Amino acid sequence: MELNSLDELEFATIRDWLFDKVGIALTSSKKALICSRLFKRVQTAGLDSYGAYFAQLVSDQFPEEAQVAINLLTTNETYFFREPKHFDMLSEIVEKAPRSSIFRVWSAACSTGEEVYSIAMTLAELQRVARAPKWEVRGSDVSTRVLEVAQGGHYGLERTESISPTMLKRYCLSGTGPYEGTLLIDRSLRDKTAFAQINLIEPLPHLIPFNVIFLRNVLIYFDPPVKRKIVTQLLDSLTPDGVLFVGMAETLNGLIDGLVTVGPGAYRRDRRG
Ligand SMILES: C[S@@+](CC[C@H](N)C(=O)[O-])C[C@H]1O[C@@H](n2cnc3c(N)ncnc32)[C@H](O)[C@@H]1O
């Protein structure tokens, strides 16, 4: 069985299918990556070509397999306190927030949850010294595989090096016995977080507006019209003075009108217009 490359038709089929399902725009430079990520699924399905496997996905008769393929084709790299400047900015925003209402944050492409728990630790630290209102954090992603990890809040120690020793001590439990070498996010934080599958290219569910939305390191996978659609929708779920963070290497300048930059990769609606 020859499963080491994709011909043009096979590539076009998976590219168009993935774009239709999640908005990700694959370029032909990703052919080898697609093969390596889907090779085992083609074998498991007992099929002899990528074309036959893609035909199953396109048929819409195999929704579970479609989700597996989406899980495998999304890139989920993340880590605790990635782009730390945004957590400093989050602290400044929270300190100015009214104490009377719950401060709500959404990590809208949360991958395995490190971003959600970094936000939660930041907010818990401020609340400890009475510098923050009550808070809650929501995480969502299109991949069900990463959401399972996020929900568990259980990580290998090698993934937690960017958490400060103080926060590690306060908000993480070290595993013992069979859990040696792992760490569990403390229940007090997990209780204030919740996760759901949300596909950002579909119409969003009705959500109570968020004070801050993190949409970091995901826009790079979309073309400009899809980026515009996603950001426009998310802005409707932001409070009038809410802040939207994108990755530090990403920009919304020239893409969306009516935004003001409030820091690197940070935007607010322009209320003058
Ligand atoms: C590189 S990770 C970024 C994680 C985190 N925000 C960070 O900055 O570390 C990108 C995530 O976006 C998710 N994603 C891709 N397309 C999506 C879509 N259409 N809707 C929701 N999530 C999507 C992927 O599953 C992946 O977990």
The ligand as an SDF file (V2000), in Angstrom:
LIG
                    3D

 27 29  0  0  0  0  0  0  0  0999 V2000
   -1.7370   26.9720   18.2120 C   0  0  0  0  0  0  0  0  0  0  0  0
   -3.1510   26.6790   19.1960 S   0  0  0  0  0  0  0  0  0  0  0  0
   -3.1780   28.1680   20.1680 C   0  0  0  0  0  0  0  0  0  0  0  0
   -3.4430   27.8860   21.6190 C   0  0  0  0  0  0  0  0  0  0  0  0
   -3.4070   29.0980   22.5460 C   0  0  0  0  0  0  0  0  0  0  0  0
   -4.4150   30.0640   22.2040 N   0  0  0  0  0  0  0  0  0  0  0  0
   -2.0460   29.7350   22.5720 C   0  0  0  0  0  0  0  0  0  0  0  0
   -1.8800   30.8540   22.0780 O   0  0  0  0  0  0  0  0  0  0  0  0
   -1.1140   29.1100   23.1010 O   0  0  0  0  0  0  0  0  0  0  0  0
   -4.4710   26.9580   18.0300 C   0  0  0  0  0  0  0  0  0  0  0  0
   -5.7820   26.2770   18.4120 C   0  0  0  0  0  0  0  0  0  0  0  0
   -6.8210   26.7570   17.5620 O   0  0  0  0  0  0  0  0  0  0  0  0
   -7.7530   25.7130   17.3770 C   0  0  0  0  0  0  0  0  0  0  0  0
   -8.5980   25.9760   16.2000 N   0  0  0  0  0  0  0  0  0  0  0  0
   -8.2690   25.8960   14.8980 C   0  0  0  0  0  0  0  0  0  0  0  0
   -9.3300   26.1750   14.1300 N   0  0  0  0  0  0  0  0  0  0  0  0
  -10.3640   26.4570   14.9550 C   0  0  0  0  0  0  0  0  0  0  0  0
  -11.7360   26.7970   14.7580 C   0  0  0  0  0  0  0  0  0  0  0  0
  -12.2730   26.9170   13.5440 N   0  0  0  0  0  0  0  0  0  0  0  0
  -12.5010   26.9940   15.8520 N   0  0  0  0  0  0  0  0  0  0  0  0
  -11.9890   26.8650   17.1070 C   0  0  0  0  0  0  0  0  0  0  0  0
  -10.7020   26.5270   17.3560 N   0  0  0  0  0  0  0  0  0  0  0  0
   -9.8980   26.3280   16.2870 C   0  0  0  0  0  0  0  0  0  0  0  0
   -6.8670   24.4770   17.2350 C   0  0  0  0  0  0  0  0  0  0  0  0
   -7.5760   23.2900   17.4980 O   0  0  0  0  0  0  0  0  0  0  0  0
   -5.7470   24.7640   18.2400 C   0  0  0  0  0  0  0  0  0  0  0  0
   -5.9690   24.1240   19.4750 O   0  0  0  0  0  0  0  0  0  0  0  0
  1  2  1  0
  2  3  1  0
  2 10  1  0
  3  4  1  0
  4  5  1  0
  5  6  1  0
  5  7  1  0
  7  8  2  0
  7  9  1  0
 10 11  1  0
 11 12  1  0
 11 26  1  0
 12 13  1  0
 13 14  1  0
 13 24  1  0
 14 15  1  0
 14 23  1  0
 15 16  2  0
 16 17  1  0
 17 18  1  0
 17 23  2  0
 18 19  1  0
 18 20  2  0
 20 21  1  0
 21 22  2  0
 22 23  1  0
 24 25  1  0
 24 26  1  0
 26 27  1  0
M  CHG  2   2   1   9  -1
M  END
$$$$
